[in-house]
Amino acid sequence: MVEKDLKIGFVKARERGMQDKKEGMACRNRLFLRGKGFSGYFLGFLLVLVSFQSTPAEILSREAAKRAHQYSSSHGGISLLIQQGSTVLLERYDNGGSAIRRSPAFSMTKSLCGLMAMAADAERIFSLEEPVSNTISEWRHDAFKSSITVRQLLDQTSGLRTGYEALYANGVQDKGRVALQVPGASPPGSAFLYGPAHWEVFEEFLRRKLKRCGTQPLAYLQRKVLSVCGAGTAGWRKDRVGNPYFSTGAMLSARQLAKIGDLILNSG
C-alpha cells in the first residue's frame, strides 16, 4: 500500500530540477513528504500532493488522504490538494485558505523560472552555455565572474556566494544590482551552493535579453509557462523598482501549482 511507504521528515536538499519526475521538486528546509508513486510539498502552510504513477495498486487510499488533511489542518495548513494523474482525490481549505488564495511558493519559484529558461533557450533568446558576461557588461573584465555561464546560474554552480543577507534585507531598492555585486566563493562550475544570488543574477540577465525582444520576464513567463498550462497569473514579491524575485518570489494557489505539475508530468 502506498500509505505504508509514506515517510515524513525534514530534509535539506538541493533543487532537483525536472530530470526525474518521480523525485519531484524538493525545497530546502521545507517539509518534504515522499511515498511510492507520489511526492508532496509543504510550502508556507500550503500543501500539495502530486502523484506520478496511477496504477490501481498504487492509488492513495481515502483514509490516507484523510490523515494528510488532519495533519495539514492541525499544523496551520490553509490548502491541501491531492491529485493522482489527472484525478483530484482530495481538495480542502482550512484556517482562512481558499481555492483562489495565492500563497508564497518559496523555492518552487526557482523551478518555475527554470521552465521559463528552457523555453527561452529553445527560442534561442540565449544559449545555456553562453557566458553571462556577454550580456552583463559589468562582469566582462572580472577575472572570476566573466566565465560564469547561464547553465551554471540555473544549476547553482556559478561559484557565487549565497547573498542571502544582502538580497533579502528589508527595502532592497534594486536587487539585480545587489546580486551582481555578490562575491565569489569557489571557481565557476566547481561546486553546488544553494542560494538566491544565482537566480537574481539570472533575472537581471533575462530582463536585459528580453528587453531587446520588446518584452520583460513576467510577461514572457506568463506567455510561455503559466498560460500554456492554464494556471492563470501569479503574484510576485518584488524589489522597490519592480523587479520580481526569481529565487523565492512567486505566489500561487494549490490549484495553480497542480497545473504546473501537470505541465511537467506531460513533458511540457
N, C-alpha and C positions, 0 to 999 in steps of 0.2 A: 504494500500500500504506500502511496506517495507520502501520506502524513507521517508514517513511521520513519521516513528518511529525513524529515524536516529537522534542521538544526538552526538554532538561533545564537548569534554571538556577535560581538563587536570585532570588527576587523579593520586593519589599516592596509588598504590595498591600492595599488596603482590603477590608473584608468586603464581598462582593458580594451577600449575601442570597440569595434564591431567585428573583430576577427572570428569570434566563436559565439554563435547565437545562444548556445546552451549556458555559457558563462554569464551573459548579460552584462550590465554596466554597474560596477561596484564603485561606490563613492567613499572617499577617505573619511574615516571617523564617523560613518553613518551606520545605523543598524542594518545589517545585511542578512537576509534570510535565504537559504538555499535548500531545495529539495529536489528529488529526481523528477525532472520534467518541468520545473518552474523555478523562477527566481523572483525575489521581492526586494523592494527598496523603501526604506523608511526615511523620508525626506521632510524635515521640518514639520512633523506631525501629519504628514501626508503619506499614506501607504498604498503602493500599487503592486499587485502581484500579477505577473505576466507569465503565462505558460508557454513553453517552447515545444512541447510534444502533446499530441492529442489522441493517443491510442486509448481505447476504452479502459484498459487495465491501469492507466495512469491518470485517470480523471480524479481531481481533488474531491474528496467527499464533502457533502454539505456540513457534516459535523466538524470537519477540519476548518472549513470556511467560517463556521460559526465561532470556533475558538479564536481564529485570527481576528474576527471582528471584536470579540470580547477583549482581546489583548489591546487592539488599537484604541478602542473607545476608553478603556480604563487607564491608558497611558497618555491621554490627551489628544489622541488622533482625531483629525477632522474629516478625513476622507479615506475610504477603503474600497478599492476596486480590484476584483479578482477576475481575470479573464484567461480562458484556456482556448487557444486557437482564436477563432472569431466569436466564441461564446462567452458572454459575461456571466460568470457563476454567482457573483455577489457584488452588490454596489450599495454602500451605506455611508451616510454622512452624520457626524456627531459633533458635539462641542462647538457649534457655530458654523460647521462646514456646510457646503452645498455643492451641487453638481457644477455650478458656474464659478465658484470661488477659486481664484488662482492663488497659489502659494509658492514660496521660493523653491525652485528646483535645485538650488545649490550646485553641486558639481556635475549634475546631469546636463547643465548648460554647456560644459565642455564637449560632451558627446553630440549635443545638438549642433554646436558650431563646427564640430568635426564633419557632420553630414554636409553642412554648407560648404566646407573646404573641399570636399570631394567633388561637389557639383562645380565649383569654380575651377578646379583642376581639370575636370572633364571638358569644360568650355574654354580651356587654355587661357584663362584670365591670369593664371600664374602656373608655374611648374613646382611640384613638391621639392624638387632638387635644386631650385634656384636659390642663390644667396639672398637673404632678406635685404642686405645692404644695396642690392640693385635698386630697391625702391626706397628704403630708409637711408637717405643720403647721409644722415648724421653718423652712421656706422661705417661708412666706406673706408675711412682711414684709421679705424680702430683695429688694432692687431688681433684682438680677441674676438670681437663681435662681427667683423666683416665676413667671416666664413660661415656663420650660422645660416642653415637652410630652413625653408618653410617646414619641411618634414620634421626637423629637429625641434621646432617650436611645438608642433602638433603632438609629437610623442614625448615631449618634455625632457629631451636630452640636449637642449641648446647650451647647457652649461651655465645658464643664468642662475643667480640666487633666487630664492622664492619671491622676495619682495612683499611678503605679507604685510608688514608694518606700514610701509610707505603707501602701498596701493589701497589698503583697507582702512586707512586713517580717516577720521571724520572730515568732511568738507574738502575732499580732493578736487582741485579745480580741473585739471586735465590729466587723467590717469595714463593716457598714452605717452605723454612727455615724461611722466614719472617712470613708467615701465622702461622706456628707452635708456634711462639712467641707472637701472639696476645693474650692479657689478656682476662679473663672472665668478663662478665657484669652481668650475672644472672645465677642461677643454671641450669644445662642442663635439657632441656625439660620443663622449666617453662614459657618461653616467646619467641615470634617470634621477631626476629631482622634482618631486611633485610640488607644484606651486602656481600662483596666479601670473607671475611675470611673463611666462611664455605666451599665455593666452591674451594678455593685454597688449603685448607687442604684436601678436598676430592680428588683433583688432585694428591697431594702428596701420599695420601693413595692408590689410584688406581694405580699409577705408580709403587709403591713398590709391590702391589699384582700381577700386570701383568708381572712384571719382572720375577717372579717365573714361569710364563707360557711362557716365551720367547717372549713377545711382549710388546708394550707400548700403552699409552692411545689413541693417534690419529689413530694408525693402527687398534686398536680394534673398535673405533668409526666408522671408515671407513667400516670395515667388517660387523659390527652388525647393523648399522643405515643407513649411507649415501648410501652404495652400495645396501642395501636391497630396498630402496625406489627410487633408480635411480637418486639421487641428485648429483652425481659426487663428487668432492673433495672441501673442504672448505679451505679458507685462515685462518691464525691464527695470533693473537698478541701473542708474546712470551717474556719471560724474557731473560736475556743475556746468560743463559746456555741452552736455547732452550725449556723450559717447557711452554706449552700453558696455557693461562688464561681461566679457566673454568667459571669464573664469567661473562666475557664480551668479550672474545677474538675471537669468530668466525666471519668470513667474508663470506657472501653468497649473491647470486643474488636473485632476486624476484622469478625466476623460481625454484631455489633450495629450497627456503622457502615454496613454494607451494607444492613441492614434499614431504617435511617433514610434512606439514599439511595433505596431503593425507594419509600418513602413520598413523598419529594419527586418522584421520577420519575412517580409515579402521581397527582400533584396532590393528595395527602392522602387 
